[in-house]
Amino acid sequence: MGPSESADLIVRGRIVTMDGKRRVIDDGAVAVRAGSIVAVGRRDEIERKYTSRETRGDARAIVLPGFIEGHTHCSQCFVRSLTSGELPMIPRLYNPAQRSLSPEQAAITVRLISAQLLRAGVTTMCEGTLNPAHEAAIVGAIEETGIRCALARGAADQDFHHAALYDQIRNRSWAKPRPGEAEADLARTEAFLDRYPARGRGLIRGAVNASALLGFSEGYFREGAAIARRRDATIQVHVGRDREEVEFCLAVWGRRPVERLADLGVIDEHLVAVHAVLSSEREIELLAEGGAALAHSPVECVANMNAIPNLPRFRSRGIRVTLGCDNQGNDMFVAMRAAWLIHGAKFGIAAYDPEFLTAGDLLAMATIEGASALRMDDIVGSLEPGKAADMVVLDGFAPHLMAMQHVASDIVRYATRGEVLQTIVNGRVLYDRGNFATIDVERLYNLAAEGAAHAREVLQGRRYKELPDF
């Protein structure tokens, strides 16, 4: 008896499901129909039941859930190496370049980052917007590329001054909300969530962006958190990111950053604490008690040189973690390996503990745990019937992936974007062996070069020293 059901796509290979049992099906297949997974199992069983007009993979392929990129800022990508060797650089380099973009340039950054992520097997990214003038262009470009996105929107409503170092002799740090701006911007967030529901099946899920304690007022945080609870969305906050923020919070409110969020009633299961690298033990406990999640960008820890967070401590307290690129590399293989290396150097070696973070932990942070942190695990993060057909197909014939002994360890330690054959989002093959279905990379090459030249011009003289060629 022949196949009785039709599918749009069948993907074959060693299936790493990342489901509750962490099943690995050595000779398996995934059947897809109308953008959703309808069956996962042994290849012979799937092919007996389903017939499909399109197939991907083979017996030697490795099939994973699409990677979840948990935190980035697309519109900063033209700056890239202009920050190399400079500290500090966020207010001085990143922010001016980001503000200088036209809406058209902002859309180009989304296409560029999406291409980089899709090439590396990322099917979901988490983007945060702060400039309402860029918002429509960014949303349009995300929809055009077809990548899945948790999109947090918001705009600062507070003026502030950080009296740093010797300036404190004569001046004080202060924060002053701009009247009426929180209400107006949060109304825009409500309208955005009407269009892109936080729990919808669409490729974009809306979220609340209250980017940082310095630029967002008490009223914004309180009402933003209320909206997140009402809409079952995330509220995403950079917190405990750098020493200047800690100094500011202690000077203005007499509280450390996470303590200030607790005072404002923001810490619950909807909060995604971004970075939190300088969190004290008490602050980690506050995040754990509230059920918050952490967006951890391991490469950014070294780029910013503020701190390496105690990630084993966060996870031992039950805090869900999503790995972010934060526009550093835009590659989750790099992010997983960087996390393994920096936390191994800081915590594993110090304790002589080879299980400070297991390979399974790291792979989960890049897939199902990351999806949970972003409140998207109902739809992505694992290969299970009913979930969206978001997958990455790796070339298992690559020599450094041969003779696999432990799937998670081999992927975390040895796999690279070079082995990505296909990246599939919602059942649609968006990347296939060097070809992009929705992004004109030939045109993008020239546009990216123009964007890089624009960033160099804007930042001319803002670096403390000339950037050498080597």
N, C-alpha and C positions, 0 to 999 in steps of 0.2 A: 504494500500500500504506500503511495507517494505522499509527499507533504500535504497537509490539510489546511495550513494557514499561510498567508503571505506576510512578508516583512519587507520593509524598505531597504534594510541594510543588515548584513550579518558580518560581524567582526570576529575573526578566529585567532587563536593563539593561547599562550599561557595566561589565564585570566586571574589577575590579582584583584579580588573583589573589594577589599577593605570593608566588607560587611561586618555584622556583629560577631561572627565566628572567624573573621579574617581568613576566609577560604581562599585557597589558590587552586585553580582547576587547570592541571597541566595541559591537557588537550581539550580546550574548551571553546566556547563561542558565546556571543551576545547577539540576540535578535532585537532589532529596532523597528518600531513602526510609529509614524506620526510624531517623531521627535522624542519618543519615550522608549525605555527598555521594556520589552515584553517578556523576555526570558533570558536566563543565564544558566549555563550548564555545560555538560560534556558536548563536544562538537558533534558526535554522531547522533546524540539525542536531539540537539537543536536542528540539525540538518534534516533529520527524519520528519520533524514536525513543521518546519518553516521552509519556504522557498523565497528567494530574494533576487531582485534584479541587480543588486550591487553587493559586492563583498570586499572586505579589506582584511589584511593580515594573512598569516599562514601558520603552519605548525610550529615555526620557530619564533614567531612574534611574541612580544610581551605586551599585554593589554592592561592598562591601569585606568582608574578614574582620572578624569582631567584634573590637573593640579589647580589648587585654589591659591591665588596670590592675594594675601590678606591686607596689603596696605601699599598704596603708591600715590604719586602725584604726577600725572602725565605731563602737565604743562611746565614741569621743571626740566624736561629731558634735554632741551637744547643746551643747558648749562654744563651738564656732565663733567668732563675733566677740567673745566675752568675752576672747579673747587679744589683740585688736587694740590696738596701741600699747604693749604690755607686754613687757618682757624682764627676765630669762628667764621662761619660763612653763610648761615641761613639768612639773617637780616641783611647782610651786606652783599651777597651774591645771588642766592636763590630767589629771594623775594622780589628784588627789583627786576630781574629778568622775567620772572613769571608775570608780574604786573604789566610789563611792557608789551606783551603779546596782543596782537589783534585777534578777534574771534576766529578768523581763518587760520592763523598760526596755531591757535589752541587746538583746532580740529586736526591739524597736521600732527601735533604731538600725540594725539590719541591714536591716529593711524600708525604712527611709528612705534609707540609702545605696544599696541595690539599686535603688530607684526612680530615684534621681538618675543612677546609672551606666547603667541600661537606657535611660533617656531620652536619654542621650548616646552610645548605640551601643556601650557596653561589655558584652561577653558573659562575660568572665572577670575576677574580681577576686582579689587575693591578700590574705587577712586573717590577722592574727596574734592569737591569744588568749593572755592571761597570767593570767586569773582562772578557776580551775577551777569556781567557783560560777556563772559565766556560760556555760560551754562548751556545755552541753546546749541551752540556749536559743538560743545563736548558731547552732549546727549545725541545729537545728530550723527556725529562720527562714530560713537559707540554702536548705535543702531545700524549704521552702514557696515561696520566690520563684522557684526554678528557675534562678537564675543559676549559672554555673559558678564554681568557687572552688578556688584553691590555699589550703588552710587549714593554717597552721602553729600547732601548739599547744605550750605549755610553761608552766612556772611557776618563778619565781625561787627559788633555794635558798641565797642568800648575803646576809648582812648586810654593810653597808659604811658607811664614813664618809669624806666628802670634806672635808678640812681646806683650806678655800679662803682665798686672800688672807692677811689678817693673822692669821687663826686658825692659820696654819702656824707662827707664832712659838712657840706653846705646844703645839700638837697635830700629829699626823701622820695622814695618810690611811691607812685600813686596810680589809681585806676578810676576812671570816670565814665560811666555809661552815657551814650548819646540817646537822649529821650526819644521814645517812640520807635527806634530802629529794631529792637528785638521783636516787638509785636508785628511789625510790617514784614520782617524777614521770615519769621516763623509761620506767618500766614502763607507765604510763598512755599515754605516746606510742606505745609498741609496740602496745598494745591498740587505740589509735586507728587506727594504720596497718593493723592487721588488718581493721578495719571499712571504712576508706577508703584503699585501697592507693595508693601514690604513682604507680604506673604503670597504674592501672585505667582502665576506660572510664566510670566513674561521674562524676557532675557534681561531686563533691567529691574532690579528691586531697589526701591528708594530707602534712604536712611537719613538720620539727622546728623549734621556735622556741626558740633560745637568745638571748634578746632583746638582751642587752648584757653586756659584760665586768664591769660593776660588780655586777650582781645575780645572775650565774650563775657557779658555781664552776668550777675547773679540771676536776674530775671530771665535771661536767655537760657541759662542752664536749667533752672527750675521748670520752665514751661517746655523747653526742648525735651527734657526727660519725661515729662507728662505726655507729650506727643508720642514719644517712643513707646511708652507703655500702652497708650490708647491704640496705637496702630500696629503694635507688635513688631516694631522696627528696632534697629540698633541705633544707639547714639554713640558717636565716635569722637574721642577726645585724645589729643596728644597730651600726655601727662607724665611728669617726672622725667622729661626728656633731657634736660641740661641743667647745669649748675645755676645759670642765670634765672631760670624759672623757679628753682627751689629758693634762691635768695629773694626773689620778688615776692613769692607767696608768704615767706616768713616775715618779710618787712611790712607787707600791706595787711595781711590777715592773721599773722602769728601762727600759721598752720602750714605744714608741708602740703604739696600739691594733692596727693590722694586724700589726705585728711580734709582738705578744703572741699573736694568733691563729695566726701561723706557728709560734711556739714550742709551741703546744698541738696542732699537727698538724691544724688545722681547714681550712686552705686547699687546696681541690681543686675539681673541677668541680661538686661538690654545694653549695658555699657560694654563697649570695646575700648579698653585702655591701650592707647597706642604708645609703644616703646616702654614707658615705665621703668627705664633702666636704672633710675636712682631711687627706686622704691625701697623704703626701710622695711624691716621685718613687720612692724606694725601696719604699714601700708599694704603689704602683701596680704596680711590677715584681713584687713578691711575689704580688699578686693575679693578674697576667697569667701568671706562671710556673706557678701552681697551676691555672689554668683556671677561676677563679672568675667569677661574674657580678656585675653591679652593678644595684641598684634605685635609680633616680635620680628624685627628686621636685623638679622645678624650681621650682614655686611655693613649696614649703616652704623652699627656700633663702632666699627673700626674707622669708617669714614668721618664720623663726628667726634670720635674719641672722648665721649663723655663717660661711659661705663658699659660693662657687660652685666646684664641683669642676672639674678640668681634663678635661671630658668628651671633647674631641677626643683627648687623650692616652690616656685609658682605651681608647677605641675603636681608636686606632692600634696599641695593643698587643694587640688581639684580644679584649678583654674585652667579653662580651655585655652589653647594657644593656636593662633593662625600665623603662619610664616609670611612675612611681607618682603618685597624687594625694595620698596621705597625708592624706586628708580635707580637702584644699584644693581646693574647686571641684567635685571628683568629675566631671571632664569631660576626656576625653583630647584633645579639640580644644584646650582651654585648656592642657593639659600640653605638647602638641607646640609650640604657638605660644610658650609661655613659654620652653621650651628654646631655640627658635630665637632669641628676643629676648635672653635673658640671656647665652647663650654667644656670640651675635653681638656683643653690646656688649662682652663681656670679651675674647674671643679673635679673633673675625672682624675687628672694627674695628682692634684692636691690630696684627694682622698684615696688614691690608688684603687679606683672603682671603675671597672670597665662598663658598668651598666648605669653610669650617671644619666645618660639618655640613650635608650636603645635605638637601633635602626628602625624598629617598628614604631617607636614613639615619633621619630622624625618624619617617617613616611605618613603617619596619621596626621601630623600637624600640617602637612602639605596637601592632605586630602580630606578625610572624614572629620577629623577634629577641627581643622581649619574651617570646614563648612559649618560645623556646629557653632564655632565662635562667632561666625557671621550670621547665625540663625538661618542658614540655608541648607542644613542637612536633611530637610524633608525632600529636597529636590536634587542635590548634587553631593559629591564626596565619596560615593561608593557605587559599585555596579550591582544594582538590585532592580527587580521588576517594579515598575511604577515610577522610577526616578528618570530624570532627563538623561538622554543618551549623550553624555559628555565624557569623552574618552581620549586617551592618547595611546597610540600604537608605536611600540619601540622595536627596533631591529635587533632581535635576539641572536642574529648571526654575527653581530659585531664581536671581534675576538675577545675584547675585555669583558663581554657578558657571557662568554662561553664557560662551560664547566661550573654553572651556578650551583652553589651549595646552600645558600640561604637567600631567598628572594629579596627581602627587605634590605639586608646588608649589602648585597651586590648592587642594588639600585642606588642606595644612598651613597655608597663609597665610590662606585665606578661609572655609573651611567652619566651621560651628558646629553645636551640638546642635539648633538650630532647623530644620535640614534633615533631621534623622533622621525617616524615615517609619516604619520598622519595625526592631526589634531581635529577632533570631531566635537562640535557643539550642537546640542539639540538635534542630533542625528544628521547634521550637515557637515561634510568634510570641508573645513576652512583652510587647512594646510595639508598639502600632499606632496612629499618628496621635493621640496624647493618651490612649489607653486602655491600661491595664495588665491583663494576663490573670490575674495572681496576687497583685496588691497592691491593697488597698482604699484608694485615696489619699484619699477623703473622710474615712474614719475615721483614716487616718494623719495628716491635717492637725491634728486636735485632739490626738492623742497626741504629735505632735512639739512642739506648743505647750506641752503639759504637761511634756515632757522638758526643753525650754528653760527653763521656769520653775523646774524642779527644779535645773538646773545653776546658775542665777543665785542660788538660795537657798544651795546648797552653797558657792559661791564668794564669797558676801557677805563683804566685808572682806578678801578675799585679793588682790584687785587693788591695785596701788599707788596708783591714782587712779580717780576716777569715770569711767565710760565715757560720753562725751558722745553726744548724738543725732546729731551730724554731725562 
